[in-house]
Amino acid sequence: MMWQELARAALGCEPVALVTVLATEGSAPRGPGARMAITAGEMAGTIGGGRLEHQLVAQARAILAHPAGSWRVQDYPLGPLLGQCCGGRVRVMVERLADAAWFDAPTLTTLREGGVERRALGDRSAMAIPARGPLPAPGFAFAEPQDCKRLPLMLFGAGHVGRAIARRMGGLPLSLGWYDCRPDYDAPGVVIAPEDELVECAASARGDHAVLILTHDHGLDYRLVAAALRSRARFVGLIGSATKRARFLARLRAEGVDASRLTCPIGIPGITGKEPDTIAIAVLAQLLSLPQSAAMEQAA
């Protein structure tokens, strides 16, 4: 059963809670717009399973005792306590639903002291809620996130090209996990972690993931490439010259790593500019040209 079906069926009979992923940063089980409808005895939909979902189901059932329209926005760092790797963040809203009239159209949502106000977005623009920073307060308005099929992208490197790629991802069907090991390269959306943790993260890539590797260090690039190729990632891309590609392939062969999925250089053919924004556009076009996979369909 879909979350909308449970919510519509139950609303006239019993309290219904809704859990919505508002924003994510780093590697997260589901992207913005993922939802669950929860009653005292049933639930439908998923925000990715695991301890995070278990904890939020408990939060949702607690809010059932509050008046319709009650809401809470909470942040959850994804780390060992929630059984997650890669240090991402999830911003979630838990509310007791007041109505289901807004389910099927783009919606402008305003948080109020006494409830959640929703109206058709129409031609108006509204910013999405960020994953980091102060929690939204009453009076904050935002575009209700829409769940869609997104390609999960692990981006390693927050230099000029990495920042250009991240900067141009807005509105694209991609879900970004962005990583670097240099504390002075912190930027909104970047997860800073030691090299060993980045390698572990690359090794955890699922079959629906794309991995892009463009760090400041060739040694770290190699470790990330080898880890990603040993994972189930559907796409592994490495920035580099023909010389770098040849050296990496020789070393990978010597270590018995199957490099058939390695794409180097990255970017669609025919775009030869070296400017960070040019590379970013070529790479994003390459990712968007990947065929839909069964893994992506299931993840959505």
C-alpha positions in Angstrom: 0.0 0.0 0.0 1.2 3.5 -0.8 1.4 6.1 1.9 -1.3 8.2 0.2 -3.7 5.3 0.2 -3.3 4.6 3.9 -3.6 8.3 4.8 -6.7 8.8 2.8 -8.4 5.6 4.1 -7.6 6.3 7.7 -8.0 10.1 8.0 -11.8 10.0 8.6 -11.5 7.2 11.1 -8.4 7.7 13.2 -5.3 9.9 13.7 -2.7 9.7 11.0 0.9 10.9 11.2 3.1 11.7 8.2 6.9 11.6 8.2 8.5 13.6 5.4 12.2 13.8 4.4 12.7 17.5 3.9 16.4 17.6 3.0 19.5 15.4 3.1 23.2 15.9 3.1 25.8 13.3 2.3 24.7 9.7 1.9 21.1 9.1 3.0 18.8 6.2 2.6 16.1 8.2 0.7 16.0 11.7 -0.8 13.8 14.7 -0.1 10.1 13.9 -0.6 10.3 10.3 0.7 7.3 9.8 3.1 5.6 7.4 5.4 2.0 7.5 6.7 1.6 6.0 10.1 -1.4 5.1 12.3 -1.5 3.4 15.7 -1.6 0.0 14.0 -0.4 0.4 10.4 2.2 2.2 8.3 2.9 2.6 4.5 5.8 4.0 2.5 9.4 4.1 3.7 12.1 6.6 4.3 14.8 4.0 3.9 14.4 1.5 6.7 16.9 0.8 9.5 17.2 2.5 12.8 16.4 5.9 11.5 13.0 4.7 10.2 12.4 2.8 13.5 13.0 5.9 15.5 10.8 8.1 13.4 7.9 5.6 13.5 8.1 5.9 17.3 8.1 9.8 17.0 5.2 9.6 14.6 3.1 7.5 16.9 3.8 9.8 19.8 2.5 12.8 17.8 -0.8 11.0 17.2 -1.9 12.1 20.7 -1.5 15.8 19.7 -4.0 17.9 17.9 -4.3 17.6 14.1 -1.8 19.9 12.4 0.9 19.5 15.1 4.4 19.3 13.6 8.0 18.9 14.5 11.1 19.4 12.3 14.1 17.4 13.5 17.7 16.8 12.3 19.3 13.3 12.4 23.1 13.0 11.9 23.7 9.6 10.2 26.5 7.9 12.0 27.2 4.8 14.1 24.3 5.5 16.5 21.9 5.0 13.6 23.9 2.3 11.9 24.8 4.6 9.0 28.1 5.2 7.3 29.5 8.2 5.5 28.3 10.8 8.0 25.2 12.2 6.2 22.4 14.3 7.6 18.6 14.0 7.3 16.1 16.8 8.1 12.6 15.3 8.7 9.2 16.7 9.5 6.8 14.6 11.6 3.2 15.9 11.7 -0.3 14.8 12.6 -2.1 15.1 9.3 -5.1 17.5 9.1 -6.2 16.7 5.5 -5.1 14.9 2.3 -6.2 17.5 -0.2 -2.7 18.6 -1.1 -1.3 15.2 -2.0 -1.4 15.4 -5.8 -0.1 18.9 -6.6 3.0 21.0 -6.1 2.4 22.7 -2.7 3.6 25.8 -0.9 3.8 24.9 2.8 4.0 27.4 5.6 4.7 26.3 9.2 2.3 28.0 11.7 2.1 27.9 15.5 -1.2 26.0 15.3 -0.5 23.8 12.3 0.7 23.3 8.8 -0.8 25.5 6.1 -0.6 24.2 2.5 -1.8 25.8 -0.7 -1.1 25.2 -4.4 2.4 26.4 -5.4 1.2 27.7 -8.8 3.7 29.9 -10.5 5.2 31.1 -7.3 8.7 30.0 -6.4 9.8 28.9 -3.0 13.1 27.6 -1.7 13.5 24.1 -0.4 14.5 23.6 3.3 18.3 23.2 3.6 19.7 20.2 5.4 21.9 22.3 7.7 21.4 25.4 9.8 18.7 26.6 12.2 15.6 24.5 12.2 12.6 26.1 10.4 10.4 28.2 12.7 6.7 29.2 12.5 6.2 31.4 9.5 8.8 29.6 7.4 7.5 28.8 3.9 8.9 26.2 1.5 8.1 24.1 -1.6 6.9 20.7 -0.5 9.6 18.3 -1.7 8.5 15.8 -4.3 9.8 12.3 -4.3 11.1 11.2 -7.7 13.6 8.7 -9.2 17.0 10.1 -8.4 20.4 8.8 -9.2 22.4 8.6 -6.0 25.8 10.3 -6.6 28.8 9.9 -4.4 31.1 12.8 -5.2 34.6 12.7 -3.7 36.5 16.0 -3.9 35.5 19.6 -3.0 37.9 21.4 -5.2 37.0 23.7 -8.1 35.5 20.9 -10.2 33.7 19.3 -7.3 32.1 22.6 -6.3 31.1 23.3 -9.9 29.4 19.9 -10.2 27.6 20.4 -6.8 26.6 24.0 -7.8 24.9 22.9 -11.0 22.9 20.0 -9.6 19.9 22.0 -8.5 16.7 20.7 -10.1 18.4 17.6 -11.6 17.2 14.1 -10.7 20.4 13.4 -8.7 20.8 12.8 -5.0 24.2 14.1 -3.8 26.6 12.7 -1.2 29.7 15.0 -1.2 32.9 14.2 0.6 36.4 15.6 1.2 39.1 14.9 3.8 40.4 18.5 4.1 38.9 20.5 7.0 39.6 23.8 5.2 37.5 22.7 2.3 34.3 22.6 4.3 31.3 24.0 2.4 27.5 23.7 2.6 26.8 20.1 1.8 30.3 18.7 2.1 30.9 15.9 4.6 34.5 16.2 6.0 35.9 12.8 7.1 39.3 11.1 7.3 40.6 9.3 4.2 40.0 5.8 5.6 36.3 6.7 6.2 36.0 8.1 2.6 37.4 4.8 1.3 35.0 2.8 3.4 32.2 5.0 2.1 33.2 4.3 -1.6 33.2 0.6 -0.8 29.7 0.8 0.4 28.2 2.1 -2.9 25.1 0.2 -3.9 24.1 -1.0 -7.3 22.1 2.2 -8.0 25.0 4.5 -7.1 27.3 6.5 -9.4 30.7 7.4 -8.0 32.8 10.4 -9.1 36.3 10.7 -7.9 38.2 14.0 -8.3 40.2 14.6 -5.1 43.4 16.6 -4.7 45.6 13.5 -4.2 46.4 10.7 -6.8 47.0 8.2 -4.0 43.6 8.9 -2.4 42.0 8.8 -5.9 43.5 5.3 -6.4 42.2 4.0 -3.1 38.7 5.4 -3.8 38.7 3.9 -7.3 39.7 0.5 -6.1 37.1 0.5 -3.3 34.3 1.7 -5.7 35.2 -0.9 -8.3 35.0 -3.6 -5.6 31.5 -2.3 -4.7 28.3 -2.7 -6.7 28.3 0.9 -8.0 26.9 1.1 -11.5 29.2 3.9 -12.6 32.7 4.8 -11.4 34.1 7.9 -12.9 37.7 9.3 -12.4 39.0 12.7 -13.5 42.4 12.4 -15.1 44.6 12.3 -18.2 45.3 9.3 -20.4 48.6 8.9 -18.5 46.8 8.7 -15.1 44.2 6.3 -16.6 47.0 4.0 -17.9 48.8 4.0 -14.6 45.7 3.2 -12.6 44.6 0.4 -15.0 48.0 -1.3 -14.7 47.9 -1.2 -10.9 44.3 -2.4 -10.8 45.1 -5.3 -13.0 48.1 -6.2 -10.9 45.9 -6.2 -7.8 43.2 -8.3 -9.5 40.6 -5.5 -9.6 38.1 -5.6 -12.4 38.3 -2.1 -14.0 35.8 -2.6 -16.8 33.4 -0.2 -15.1 36.0 2.6 -14.8 35.2 5.7 -16.8 38.3 8.0 -17.3 38.3 10.6 -18.5 34.8 11.7 -17.4 32.3 13.7 -19.3 30.4 13.2 -22.6 32.7 13.1 -25.7 33.1 16.2 -27.7 33.3 18.7 -24.8 37.0 19.4 -24.4 37.1 22.6 -22.3 39.0 22.4 -19.0 37.1 25.1 -17.1 35.5 23.7 -14.0 32.0 24.7 -15.1 32.5 23.1 -18.6 33.7 19.9 -17.0 30.7 20.0 -14.6 28.2 20.3 -17.4 29.9 17.5 -19.4 29.9 15.2 -16.4 26.3 15.9 -15.4 25.2 15.3 -18.9 27.0 11.9 -18.9 25.3 10.9 -15.6 21.9 12.0 -17.0 22.5 9.8 -20.0 22.9 6.7 -18.0 20.0 4.3 -18.6 17.4 3.8 -15.8 18.4 0.7 -13.8 16.2 -1.8 -11.9 18.1 -0.7 -8.8 17.1 2.9 -9.3 13.5 1.9 -9.9 13.5 0.0 -6.6 15.2 2.8 -4.7 12.6 5.2 -5.8 
